[in-house]
Amino acid sequence: MVALSASAYTIPTDAPEADGTLAWSSTTLVLVEASADGHTGIGWTYGPAATVRVVADLLADVVENVDPDDVPGAWVAMQRRLRNAGRPGIGGLALSAADNAIWDLKARRWGKPLTALLGTVRTAVPVYGSGGFTTYDGKRQDAQLAGWVHEQGIPRVKIKIGESGGTEVGRDLARMAAARMTIGEAAELYVDANGAYQRKQAIRVMQAAAEADVRWFEEPVSSDDLAGLGVVRDAVRPDVAAGEYGYDLVYFERMAPYVDCLQVDVTRCGGITEFQRAAAVAAAHGLEVSGHCAPHQHLAVAAATANLRHLEWFHDHARIEAMLFEGAAHPIGGTAPVGGGAGNGLSFRGTDAAQWRVG
């Protein structure tokens, strides 16, 4: 029998954060605990606190009689329960966190690292530093990027552009130029417009930013504009990437022909179970995948994925996970070590987190 429970924690950001299409001052982590035979596994997602009710009201009862080792059976039961509620959105968030927790539970029951169950193709996961929010002034952006590249030795970093829905292109270009100055010639510069630009606008921006030598152009246009992603991909030098909003396998199959790299988020796509399937879809199209945000939730499955390019070490989530989980990793030299110990190697600091608990 598997017992599921969930709780939510809203943590203020350390400074105002925004990208091209959204601004926020806090982030909510939804933790799912899966228990059986005196062991408890943990999984989480980032999204509305209402995700807790989806776990409690829709998912918990369908896994009560599932063998804790039968993770695929649990996943199928939960996925079917979401049929009328809807898989995209908070249904997908709940499914993902629960699947991650059940995988962790299985590993802990067997007293093995999660990587021992999934298998590995690498013992350390390549990462890129991600932040550079549009709300940052030049001093804060410089300090963040310099810390990643020159102190931690991370050779690839990303900033947000597309400020104010793509209406501040001059500042976008100035910030890209400043980022290149900070990180030097050797490090790779990535940018993320979060869908703020129009098709030809995105192409013009990259032409104007040629001297910044951008290598990764994330969501230059809306992820819903698949044809537009393809138009931009074929016209610009950097790789075009998208996929972070994928909640099911069909999403990735539809998007694959239009991008250079598929982003997959293990806290949205359906958990570890579906992440591996999405990676297979990408491989069938000759593509690599990149793990989106939630770095510690990705580490084990990233280590197991042959066609992984890298994992996003997102400032907001990396900070929260270091605060809430004992055993958090610290990337050095461009990679993050995969934790040892049973399960995912993390333990939740419930006492510390209590001050941010919702409800």
Wavefront OBJ file of the C-alpha trace (Angstrom):
o trace
v 0.000 0.000 0.000
v 1.128 3.545 -0.806
v -0.080 6.495 1.263
v 0.180 9.909 -0.378
v 0.084 13.266 1.400
v 0.934 16.772 0.225
v 1.777 20.190 1.629
v 2.647 23.583 0.140
v 5.259 26.188 1.084
v 5.414 29.730 -0.277
v 8.877 31.288 -0.021
v 9.596 34.954 -0.833
v 12.244 35.593 -3.467
v 15.503 37.220 -2.379
v 14.760 40.105 -4.777
v 11.972 40.963 -7.229
v 12.068 38.574 -10.205
v 10.594 38.884 -13.696
v 11.061 37.679 -17.249
v 9.585 38.830 -20.533
v 6.004 37.847 -19.713
v 5.678 37.391 -15.922
v 6.769 38.916 -12.613
v 6.749 37.336 -9.146
v 7.891 37.957 -5.587
v 7.414 34.463 -4.137
v 7.506 30.835 -5.252
v 5.374 27.942 -3.990
v 6.837 24.457 -3.637
v 4.332 21.606 -3.322
v 5.815 18.602 -1.535
v 4.339 15.107 -1.914
v 5.250 12.348 0.524
v 4.693 8.707 -0.419
v 4.842 6.249 2.472
v 4.852 2.465 2.802
v 6.332 -0.083 5.211
v 7.842 2.561 7.463
v 9.604 4.381 4.630
v 8.776 7.740 3.072
v 9.766 9.072 -0.327
v 9.574 12.716 -1.331
v 8.828 14.468 -4.592
v 7.878 18.034 -5.388
v 6.728 20.524 -7.959
v 6.388 24.288 -8.216
v 2.904 25.710 -8.718
v -0.319 26.737 -7.005
v -1.011 25.492 -3.489
v -4.259 24.058 -4.906
v -2.105 21.202 -6.216
v -2.251 19.802 -2.674
v -5.998 19.185 -3.031
v -5.526 17.356 -6.332
v -3.142 14.937 -4.623
v -5.448 14.458 -1.645
v -8.791 14.329 -3.463
v -7.915 12.567 -6.721
v -4.624 10.693 -6.526
v -4.224 9.355 -3.006
v -6.962 6.740 -3.050
v -6.037 5.185 -6.410
v -2.570 4.160 -5.199
v -3.606 2.871 -1.785
v -3.578 -0.749 -2.959
v -0.661 -0.490 -5.391
v 2.567 -2.321 -4.577
v 5.184 0.396 -3.821
v 7.555 -1.277 -6.279
v 5.049 -1.003 -9.132
v 5.737 2.604 -10.054
v 4.350 2.225 -13.608
v 1.123 0.824 -12.189
v 0.805 3.724 -9.784
v 1.479 6.199 -12.599
v -1.193 4.682 -14.841
v -3.751 4.689 -12.031
v -3.074 8.358 -11.247
v -3.011 9.409 -14.894
v -6.387 7.767 -15.522
v -7.914 9.465 -12.488
v -7.041 12.847 -14.000
v -9.039 12.214 -17.191
v -11.977 14.461 -16.385
v -10.031 16.870 -14.189
v -7.480 17.536 -16.944
v -3.866 16.498 -17.289
v -2.281 19.898 -18.148
v -1.926 22.401 -15.332
v -2.197 21.494 -11.679
v -3.300 17.947 -12.520
v 0.034 17.406 -14.245
v 1.901 19.068 -11.391
v 0.268 16.732 -8.867
v 0.943 13.654 -10.991
v 4.568 14.653 -11.448
v 5.284 15.259 -7.771
v 3.517 12.033 -6.777
v 5.386 9.962 -9.369
v 8.696 11.438 -8.216
v 7.818 10.625 -4.614
v 6.873 7.010 -5.398
v 10.141 6.481 -7.275
v 11.974 7.865 -4.252
v 9.951 5.615 -1.939
v 10.859 2.536 -3.954
v 14.562 3.337 -3.753
v 14.413 4.016 -0.013
v 12.554 0.768 0.658
v 15.359 -1.098 -1.094
v 18.012 0.964 0.665
v 19.507 2.089 -2.641
v 20.204 5.412 -4.320
v 17.545 6.318 -6.862
v 20.280 6.279 -9.488
v 20.794 2.563 -8.789
v 17.179 1.901 -9.825
v 17.210 4.159 -12.878
v 20.746 3.331 -13.974
v 23.238 5.996 -15.007
v 25.220 7.155 -17.974
v 27.067 9.812 -15.941
v 27.984 10.395 -12.296
v 27.800 14.186 -12.542
v 25.257 16.238 -14.472
v 26.265 19.208 -16.667
v 24.453 22.361 -15.564
v 24.010 25.966 -16.608
v 23.480 28.907 -14.272
v 20.072 30.476 -14.849
v 18.753 33.780 -13.535
v 19.575 37.215 -14.898
v 16.028 38.418 -14.329
v 14.817 41.522 -16.131
v 14.322 43.178 -12.726
v 18.052 43.000 -11.991
v 20.147 46.124 -12.391
v 23.553 45.895 -14.017
v 25.394 45.402 -10.747
v 23.251 42.489 -9.610
v 23.363 40.766 -13.009
v 27.140 41.148 -13.143
v 27.600 39.700 -9.652
v 25.399 36.705 -10.343
v 26.997 35.803 -13.666
v 30.521 36.391 -12.385
v 29.832 34.136 -9.414
v 28.739 31.272 -11.638
v 31.490 31.589 -14.233
v 34.513 32.903 -12.380
v 33.942 31.470 -8.892
v 32.074 28.211 -9.504
v 33.521 27.510 -12.925
v 30.137 27.011 -14.629
v 30.873 27.562 -18.339
v 27.329 28.355 -19.480
v 24.851 30.911 -18.088
v 21.433 32.312 -19.004
v 19.673 35.652 -18.616
v 16.078 36.695 -19.261
v 15.272 39.000 -22.165
v 12.069 40.091 -23.918
v 11.474 42.646 -21.192
v 7.943 44.027 -20.877
v 6.505 41.742 -23.516
v 9.291 42.461 -25.973
v 8.883 46.252 -25.917
v 12.308 47.077 -24.414
v 14.611 45.622 -27.067
v 17.250 48.286 -26.484
v 17.661 47.202 -22.867
v 17.619 43.533 -23.897
v 20.540 44.170 -26.246
v 22.446 46.189 -23.660
v 22.032 43.458 -21.056
v 23.234 40.766 -23.467
v 26.307 42.845 -24.281
v 26.965 43.417 -20.578
v 26.570 39.707 -19.844
v 29.158 38.851 -22.492
v 31.563 41.349 -20.965
v 31.078 39.777 -17.536
v 31.533 36.148 -18.495
v 34.332 36.597 -21.033
v 34.809 34.898 -24.376
v 35.109 31.291 -23.190
v 31.746 30.862 -21.424
v 28.516 30.247 -23.329
v 25.756 32.857 -23.115
v 22.124 31.708 -23.169
v 19.013 33.897 -23.305
v 15.340 33.233 -22.612
v 12.592 35.472 -24.010
v 9.750 33.487 -22.415
v 7.704 33.876 -25.585
v 7.785 37.670 -25.518
v 8.797 38.356 -29.128
v 7.067 38.090 -32.482
v 8.716 35.923 -35.149
v 10.618 38.507 -37.201
v 11.300 40.581 -34.108
v 13.083 37.610 -32.513
v 15.205 37.186 -35.650
v 16.112 40.894 -35.705
v 17.095 40.776 -32.022
v 19.533 37.934 -32.620
v 20.990 39.692 -35.661
v 21.542 42.825 -33.575
v 23.100 40.767 -30.761
v 25.575 38.957 -33.025
v 28.627 40.234 -31.136
v 27.304 38.755 -27.887
v 27.683 35.286 -29.434
v 24.464 33.857 -27.958
v 24.406 30.048 -28.119
v 20.901 29.233 -26.786
v 17.697 31.120 -27.610
v 14.874 29.849 -25.425
v 11.240 30.495 -26.295
v 11.929 33.301 -28.767
v 8.200 33.226 -29.537
v 5.303 31.605 -27.721
v 5.626 27.855 -27.283
v 2.128 27.629 -28.743
v 3.479 28.990 -32.038
v 5.218 25.832 -33.240
v 5.605 27.070 -36.791
v 7.066 30.308 -35.430
v 9.648 28.396 -33.393
v 10.680 26.652 -36.592
v 10.910 29.919 -38.527
v 13.186 31.438 -35.895
v 15.239 28.257 -35.532
v 16.038 28.237 -39.221
v 16.995 31.927 -39.296
v 19.244 32.390 -36.248
v 22.646 31.059 -35.204
v 21.935 29.967 -31.599
v 20.032 26.776 -30.865
v 16.335 27.370 -30.329
v 14.827 25.548 -27.344
v 11.357 25.139 -25.839
v 9.234 22.544 -24.079
v 9.087 23.585 -20.433
v 5.271 23.716 -20.534
v 4.915 20.136 -21.688
v 2.432 18.204 -19.545
v 2.131 15.077 -21.689
v 3.980 13.038 -24.275
v 1.998 14.311 -27.254
v 3.198 17.862 -26.522
v 6.824 16.826 -27.016
v 6.055 14.830 -30.148
v 4.358 17.856 -31.693
v 7.150 20.275 -30.741
v 10.187 18.160 -31.639
v 10.237 19.027 -35.383
v 10.489 22.759 -34.611
v 13.340 23.096 -32.084
v 17.021 22.243 -31.695
v 16.660 20.988 -28.114
v 13.581 19.889 -26.152
v 13.220 21.145 -22.609
v 11.503 18.717 -20.248
v 10.434 19.533 -16.692
v 10.179 16.494 -14.409
v 7.870 18.464 -12.085
v 5.349 19.126 -14.894
v 5.641 16.458 -17.574
v 4.383 13.537 -15.465
v 7.395 12.833 -13.264
v 10.384 10.592 -13.786
v 8.226 8.000 -15.547
v 7.167 10.406 -18.293
v 10.477 12.284 -18.409
v 12.164 9.134 -19.658
v 9.508 8.682 -22.329
v 9.847 12.312 -23.428
v 13.607 11.842 -23.713
v 12.959 8.838 -25.962
v 10.661 10.947 -28.154
v 13.427 13.534 -28.465
v 15.989 10.864 -29.324
v 13.711 9.529 -32.050
v 13.850 13.007 -33.605
v 17.622 13.211 -33.242
v 17.387 15.739 -30.404
v 18.864 16.173 -26.950
v 16.825 17.198 -23.916
v 17.517 19.774 -21.237
v 16.087 19.550 -17.729
v 14.026 22.633 -16.855
v 14.316 24.153 -13.352
v 13.845 22.163 -10.080
v 17.491 21.054 -10.255
v 17.555 18.582 -7.365
v 14.382 16.841 -8.517
v 16.049 16.270 -11.881
v 19.470 15.009 -10.824
v 18.791 11.264 -10.748
v 16.818 11.084 -13.989
v 19.264 13.469 -15.670
v 22.090 11.093 -14.750
v 20.122 8.262 -16.378
v 19.294 10.057 -19.644
v 21.686 9.332 -22.493
v 20.592 12.245 -24.693
v 20.701 14.873 -21.933
v 22.435 18.115 -22.901
v 22.325 19.819 -19.519
v 20.223 20.805 -16.515
v 19.052 24.298 -15.628
v 20.443 25.417 -12.265
v 17.686 27.975 -11.786
v 18.523 30.552 -9.127
v 15.046 30.712 -7.590
v 14.610 26.944 -7.233
v 18.228 26.150 -6.342
v 17.994 28.645 -3.501
v 14.714 27.197 -2.205
v 15.924 23.602 -2.428
v 19.116 24.425 -0.533
v 16.956 25.993 2.184
v 14.401 23.167 2.435
v 16.392 19.968 1.759
v 19.337 18.545 3.642
v 21.882 17.095 1.221
v 21.487 19.691 -1.550
v 24.236 19.655 -4.178
v 26.537 22.517 -5.131
v 27.729 22.558 -8.757
v 31.391 23.209 -9.349
v 33.177 23.307 -12.674
v 30.039 23.006 -14.735
v 28.597 19.820 -13.219
v 26.520 18.853 -10.199
v 27.280 15.575 -8.406
v 24.508 13.022 -8.112
v 23.829 12.486 -4.421
v 24.497 9.272 -2.574
v 22.415 7.676 0.165
v 19.040 6.030 -0.203
v 16.516 7.490 -2.627
v 17.305 10.939 -3.940
v 19.690 11.524 -1.037
v 17.673 14.431 0.355
v 15.720 14.934 3.552
v 13.066 17.595 3.999
v 13.696 20.196 6.695
v 10.130 20.274 7.938
v 10.843 22.372 11.016
v 12.653 25.009 9.004
v 9.943 25.004 6.342
v 7.028 25.356 8.774
v 7.174 29.168 8.682
v 6.299 29.132 4.981
v 3.631 26.440 5.042
v 0.373 27.353 3.338
v -2.795 26.611 5.307
l 1 2 3 4 5 6 7 8 9 10 11 12 13 14 15 16 17 18 19 20 21 22 23 24 25 26 27 28 29 30 31 32 33 34 35 36 37 38 39 40 41 42 43 44 45 46 47 48 49 50 51 52 53 54 55 56 57 58 59 60 61 62 63 64 65 66 67 68 69 70 71 72 73 74 75 76 77 78 79 80 81 82 83 84 85 86 87 88 89 90 91 92 93 94 95 96 97 98 99 100 101 102 103 104 105 106 107 108 109 110 111 112 113 114 115 116 117 118 119 120 121 122 123 124 125 126 127 128 129 130 131 132 133 134 135 136 137 138 139 140 141 142 143 144 145 146 147 148 149 150 151 152 153 154 155 156 157 158 159 160 161 162 163 164 165 166 167 168 169 170 171 172 173 174 175 176 177 178 179 180 181 182 183 184 185 186 187 188 189 190 191 192 193 194 195 196 197 198 199 200 201 202 203 204 205 206 207 208 209 210 211 212 213 214 215 216 217 218 219 220 221 222 223 224 225 226 227 228 229 230 231 232 233 234 235 236 237 238 239 240 241 242 243 244 245 246 247 248 249 250 251 252 253 254 255 256 257 258 259 260 261 262 263 264 265 266 267 268 269 270 271 272 273 274 275 276 277 278 279 280 281 282 283 284 285 286 287 288 289 290 291 292 293 294 295 296 297 298 299 300 301 302 303 304 305 306 307 308 309 310 311 312 313 314 315 316 317 318 319 320 321 322 323 324 325 326 327 328 329 330 331 332 333 334 335 336 337 338 339 340 341 342 343 344 345 346 347 348 349 350 351 352 353 354 355 356 357 358 359
